[in-house]
Amino acid sequence: MSIYERYFKEHIGKNGKVESVSLNYPENFNFGYDVVDEIANREPEKRALVWCNTKGEERIFSFREVKQYSNRAANLFRSAGIARGDRVMLVLKRHYEYWFAVIALHKLGAVAIPATHMLTAEDFAYRIKAAKVSAAVCTTENQVPEKLAAAVRESGEKVKLWTVQGEAPGFENFTLAAKSVPDTLDRVETKTSDPMLLYFTSGTTGYPKGVIHNFSYPLAHIVTAKYWQGAEEGGLHFTVAETGWAKASWGKLYGQWLTGSAVMVYDFDNFEPRQLTAVINRYGVTSFCAPPTVYRYLVRKGVPPMPTLRHAATAGETLAPEVFRSFTKQTGIPLCEGYGQTETALLMANFFHTGAVDGSLGTPSPLYNIELRDRNGEPVAPGEVGEIVVAPGEKGFPPGIFTGYLDNDEQYSYVFRGGVYHTGDGAYMDENGRYWFHGRFDDIIKTGGFRVGPDEVENVLMEHPGVLECSVIGVPDKLRGQAIKGYVVPAAGYEPGAALETEIKSFANSRLAEYKWIRQIEFVSELPKTISGKIRKTVLRALS
């Protein structure tokens, strides 16, 4: 019996399909103790984590080892004064130390803040100040220690700094230090209502918002793993995601271990389709999830045989139907699209019990009440576009729906106006009850599986002296889904043309995280505006 069955119950309809599910858990549920340690106690040598990298290195960890290593990490954090409620940033790429560190923080009741290594020093400084970060554990690669050190200086905060598997000036070696502390830990009492994770996600205005999830969040991903990704007892699940993003929580930890599957981790920097498929075949991966960009490349290069693979899923942006069809034709495996946000767990998907349809978001998760509403909050008829909202159930909102924005109660109240959670995404429902994505109701750009707020790019663009005014939008791109395009009104004395475009791109992109890079610039004499002076991005999108 998989451990998820302690907390999860299916309600099967007369047609044999799952109609609803329910969760039952104690108020002190803690994934670190009640899942990781419990599996370790029951089946100590059960495979938990399979890790390899591009250098040919390999590590396979049992649940006994994960328990021990996470206990050591917890004791090391505790020796540095980290306690319940403290916030710790983890910038660990796809290094296996992430799993030990994040479980350790859960056990202590501390708040983990996963962050991508692609952030700039300014990005890190904002997060450190906004979250009042107490400590950070990072990779030694990609100049992350240098960027973090600069960020700490800029923030003025006192932050304990560690690196893993290496040294850096001003940082303690976490890997070495953890060897000198005990591998046993007495349970620290936590509550499911306590904050557990803090993710920063892009907004349409201003800086990224801090999204807070509590200790019940892992349980919501039972549906994610079991019904959508195909993670199963004794299987090996591979989600292509870096640990700095919420997608890692969806596919590299919680639901997979709850359903009894081991997690496959391939530690790489530059995506190469044949390397991914080689890993799948070498280790016998049974279920796979990746953003649409990966499938586009796989289909283009030709998908090799993958005899152990049984399930494939995708999410993050829309994917052309021909890619779905081509992947299924080459593998015999339906490609199941899913939908959700950093603020939520999986909201809709092409589930196994409902079947997959190319290009559709699928059907609502049996965990949530999903509705489509117009701008007045009224339900829309089938075939009409409405905003995807999540309505509460009899006992309120189930686990998986975030519990707050960091220090921003006003924004949190706004997205829950009318008593429902507003996703900001538009969709319509067909006559078969399937949902189809229509587009964002706001200006968020989805590029290569990443969410980028236009303000984040526009603020950097405006620092160039040749930019008088600017506006950034997402435009269609075959590989990325959307590419970032900037409309620029040149300042006096600057001549629009290829030379200025190259100069501005180089200036801005050197100051932006790679996933925020500007791919196109168009010079205009003026930007379309409303009477009140706001730039009309809808007009710019219509022109592109």
N, C-alpha and C positions, 0 to 999 in steps of 0.2 A: 504494500500500500504506500503510495506517495504521500508525503507529509501534507500536501495541500488539502487532502481530504478531511483533515481535522477542522479546517476552517471554511470549507467551500461545499455548497450543495447545489446540485443541478435539479431543475424542475422540467421534466420531459413531457411534451404534449402527446396527443393521441397519434400524431403523425410520426412519432419517434424522434422528433427534433427538439433541441433545447429551446424552451420558451423563455425561461428566466433562470437566474442563479441568485444565490444569497450567500452572504458571508457572516460567519459567527466567530468572534474572537474576543479574548479577554482584554480588559482595558490597559493591561500592561504588556501587550504583545510587542515583542522586540525581535526583529528578523535575525539579529546576531545570535541570540540565545535560543530562540524557539524554532529556528529553522537550521541555521548552520551548525550550531553546537548539538542540537538534537539529532541531526543526521549523523554527525561525527560520533555521537554516543551509540547510536543504533548500528551504523555501518561505517566504522572508522576508515576502512580502505576504499570506500566508494569514490569513484572518480568525480572530482568537482570541476577542475580547471585544466585545460590542455592549452599550453602556450608555446609558441615558436616565433622566431623572428627571421629577418632576411639574412642574418649571418649564419643561419643553420643551427642556432641554439634552440634547445627544447627543454621544457619543464612540464611535468604532469603532477598536479597536486591532488591529494585525497582530501576528503572533508576533515579528517583528523589533522592534517597539516594546516588547512585553512583555519581551523579552530586555534591551533597552537600559534601560528604566525599572527593571527589577528589579536590573540591575547597578549602576545609580546608587544605588538604595536600599541594596544590599548594601555599597557603598563608604561610604555615609553611616553605616550601622550600625557598620561596622568603625572609622570615624574616632572613634566614641563608645566604642570599646572592646568592642563586642559581638563575641563569638567563638564557636567551636564549643562547644555545651553550654549557653550562656547562654540565659536565658528572657526572652522579650519578649511583652508582652500587646498584642493588636490589638483595638481597640474601634472598628470602622470601618463598622458598619451595612452598607449596600449600596454604599458608595463604591468606585469603581474602584481607588483606591489600595490596597485590601486585597490585590488580586492581585499587585501589584508588591512589597508588603511581605512577604507570606507566601512568595513565590518567593525573594525575597532572603534571608530567614532560612534557607530550605532550602539555598540555595547556600553559606551560611556554616556550615552544620551547627548552627545555633542552634535553639532550641525555640520554636515559635510557640504562644501561648496565646490563641486566639480567645475573645472575651467579648462578650456582648450589651450594648448601650447601656442596656438597661432595668434593669441592676443598680443597687443603691443604693451609697452610699459605703461602708457596712459590708460589703456583698458584695465590693466591689473590695478593701477592706483585707484581708479574709480571704484572698483569692486572692494578693494581693501578698506577704503574710507566708508563706503556705503554700508558695508556689512560689519564693520568694526572687527575685522579678522584678527584672531589671536595667534594663528600659526599657519604655515603653508608647507606642504611637501611637494617637491617637484622633481622632474626629470633633469638630467644634466645636459640634455640635448637642446638643439634649436635656440641656444642663447637664453633659455628660460631663466636660469639663475641670475644672469645679468639684468634681464628685464624686471624680474621680481625685486631684486635688490634696489634698482632705480625707483621702482614703484613704491617700495616701502619708504625710501628717503622722501619721495614726493608727497606721500600721504601723511608723513609725520607720525604714523602709528607705530607702536611697539609690537613687532611680529616675530615670533620664533620661526626660524627658517631651517628646513631640512632638505637634503637631496637624497635620492636613492641610487645605489650602485655606483657612486662616484663622489668626488669632492668638488667644492666650489668655495671661493673666499666668502666668509661670513655665514656659511651654511654648515650644519652638522650632518654627518653621514647617517641617515636614518637606518640604513641596512645594517651597518656595523653596530650602532647603538642598540638596536633591538635585540642583538644577540646576547647582551649582558643583562637582560631583564627576564623575569620569570615568564613561563608560558602557561601559567594558570591565572584565573581571574574569577573573583567572586562577583555574582550578578549585581549590577547596578540597577536599581528600580527606575523604570521610565514609564510614561503613559503614552497611549496611542495618540493623544491630542498634542503631545510635545512636537516641536519642529524637528525634522530629521534631515531634510535635504533643502538646499537653497540653490536654485538655478537662476542665472541671469538670462533673460530672453529679450530680444529686440522689440521695441515699441515703435509706433508710428511717429511719435514726437519725443524729443528728449533722449535721455540716456536709457540703457537697458533696464528693465524692471526685474526686481528680485522676486522670484516665484517660490513660495514656501510649501513644502509637502510634509505631512506628519508621519508618524510611525505606522499608520495603517496602509500607507501608499503601496508597499510591496505586494500586499494581498490583491490589489486591483489588477496586478499583472499576471494573475493566474489565467484570466481570460485571454490576455495578450499572448501568452506562451502556448496555452493548451489549444485554444480554438482557432487561432490565426496563424501563429508561426509553426505550429506542429511539433513543438518541443514535447518529448515523451520520456517516460521512465526508461533509463538505460541508454537514451539517445545522446547525441552530441550536436548542440545547436551553435551555429555560427552567425552572428550579426556583425555586419561591417559598420562599426561606429567607433569613434574615439571616445574615451571615457569622460571627456569634458562636456559632452552633450547628453541631453535627457534620453536620447535614443539608446544610450548604453544601459540606462536603467530599464528600458523596455526590453532589451534583447541580450544583455550580457550578465545578468545577475538574478534578479528577484523571481520572476515567473519561471525561469528555467530551472533554478534549484528547487523551487516549490513543487514543480511537476516531475522532479526526479531526473532531469537531463543535466549532463555536464555541459560546460561552456567552452567553446573553442575561441581562442584569441590569437590572431596573427598580428604581430607587432611590425608594422611597416610605415613608411612615410609616403612613398609614391605608388599610386595605384597601378597595378599591372594585372589585367584580367587573367592571364594564364597562371600567374602566381597564386591567385585566389583559388582557381579550380584545382591546382596542384595540391594546395593545402586540404581542400575538401576531400580529394581522393586519397591523399597520404594518411589522413587520420580517420577517415570514414564518417565524415559529417553527414548527419541524417536530416537536418533542417537548416535552412539558410534564409537570411533576411538582409537586404541591402537597399540603398536608395536607388531611384530610377537611373541615375548616372551610371552606376555599375552595370545594370542590365543593358543599357544602350551600348556600352563598350563590349560586353560579352557577346551580344547578338551580332555586332558589327564584325568582331574577330572570329566568330564561329565558336559555339559552345561545345567543348569536348565531352565525351561520355563521363558521367558521374554516377556510377552504379549504386552507391550507398545513399544518394540524396533522394528523399521522399517528399519534401515539402519546400516551397519557396514563397517568400513574401516580400513586399516592397511598400515603402511609405516615404513621405517627405515632400513630394511634388507630383504633379500629374505626369503620366507616362502614356506615350502614344500607343493606340491599340495595336499597331503593327509590331511593336516591340513585344507586347504580351503574346501575340499570336506566334511570332517567330521563336520566342523562348520556349513556348509550350510545344511547338512543332519539333524543335531540336532536342528537347529533353523528355517530352511526354508528361511534364509536370505543370499543372495550372499555376499561373503566377497570381498570387492573392494580394490585392492592394488593401491597405489599411489607412485609417485616418485618426488623428488625435493631435494634441498640442502639448507643449511643455507644461501647461497648466493642468493637464488631464492625463489619464491613462488612455488606452485605446477606446475610441468612441464608436467607430464603425469599421467594418472590414468585410471582405469576402471570406466568410468563415467556412469551415469544413462542413458544418451542418446546413449551410444555405447554398453552397456552391459558389464558384467564381465566374464573374462576367467581365470581359475585357473593358478596362477603363472606368468601371464603376467603383464608388467608394464602398459598395456592398450594402449591408444592412446594419442597423444599430446593435451595439453590444448588448447582450442580455443583462448586463449589470446596470445599464443606465436607461433613463427615460429621455429619448431624443425627440425633439420636435423641430419643425420649420416654421418660423414666424416672420411676418412682415415688419416694416419699420414702426408700426403702431403696436407691435406685440401680439397681433392676431394671427392665428394659424392660417397657413396658405393651403390651397387646394393642390392635389397631385398635379404635377406638370408645371406648377408655378415656382419661381425661385423665391426662396426665403432664407433667413439666417438660421444656421444650425445652433440650437440652444439645448442646454441640458436642464431638465426640470427635476425637482426633488422627488423622491419616492415617499412612501409612508413614514419612513424613519429619517427623512432628510436626504442629503446627498451621500451616496455610498463612497467608500474609499476610492482614492484616485483623483478626486477633484481637489485642486489646491486650496489651502486654507488661508492664504493671505499674500498680498504684495508687500515686500519689505518697506516699512515706514511709509506706506501709501494707502491708507484706509479709504481715501476718496476714490482712487482708481479701482480698488477692490469692490467698493459699493456700486460703482458705475457698471462694472461688467456683470454684477448680479442684480441689476435693476429689474424690477418686476418679479423678483423671486426666482429667476432662472439665470443660469450662466450663459452669457453671450460670447460665442466663439469669434464673432467677426467674420466668419466664413459663410459664403452663400452656396446653396445647393438646391436641387429639386428632386422630387421622388417620382419615379415612373409608376406605371400601373401594376407592376409586380412587387412594389414595395422596396425597390432598390434606389439608392441615392447616387446622385451624380454631381460632382463638384462644378461650381459655376465661377468661383473666384473670391478673392478677398473683398470684404466690404471696407477695408482700410487700405493703407499704402504699403504694407509689409511686402518685401521682396523675398521670394523663395528661389535661391540660386544654388544648384549643386547639392540640395538637401539641407542648406543652411537658411535661417531666417535673418534678414538684414533690415534694420530700420533705416529709412532714407536719411533721417537726421544725422545718423552716425557718419555717413559718407559726406553729406552736404557740409557739415561743420568743418571737415578737413579740407574740402574743396575751397571753401571760402577763405582759407588761410593763404592761398596763392594770390599774389598781387594782381595777376591778370584776370581774376574772376570777380566781376562786379556783382552778379547774381547767378544763382544756380538752382537746379531742381533735379532730383535723382528718381528714376523709376526703374522697374524691371521690364525687360523686353523679351520676347520669345527667343529661345536658344535651343538648338537641337540636342546639345550635349548636357547643358546645365538646367534645362527647363526654363529658366530666366537668366539673362545676363544683366548686369548693372550698367545703366546708361545715364550719363549726365548731360543735361541741357545747360549750357553756359552762355551768359551774356558777358562778353569780354569787357574789361575795364579800358578806359581811355588810354591810348598809346600802345595797345596790344592788337596785333593783326590776327584775325581768325584764320586758321589753316592747319595743315598737317604738323608744322613745327610746333605751334602753340599747343595743339592737342597732345603731342608726344611729351612736351614739357610738363603740362598739367597732370597727365596720367602718371608720369614718373614721380612727380612731386607728391601727389595724393597717395598712390599705391605704396610708396615707401613708408608712409605713415599709417597705413591701414593693415589690419590682419588680412591674410591672403584671400580668405573667403569673401571679403568685402571689396575686392579690387574692382575698379572701374574698367569695363571692357570697351565701352564706346563713349565718345563725346560728340555732341552736335552743338555748333555755335548758332545762336539766335540773337536777333536784335532786341527782343523783349520776351518775357514769359507771360503766358495767359494768366490773368488774375481775376478774382471776384471783386465786387464793389468795395469790400472791406480790405482788399489788398492781399488776400491769400492766394497762393499759386494753385492753379487748377490742374492737378496731376491727371485728372481724367481726360482733359484735352490733350495733354502730352502723350498719354498712352494711346489715344485715338490716332495720333500723328505717326506713331512708331510702327 
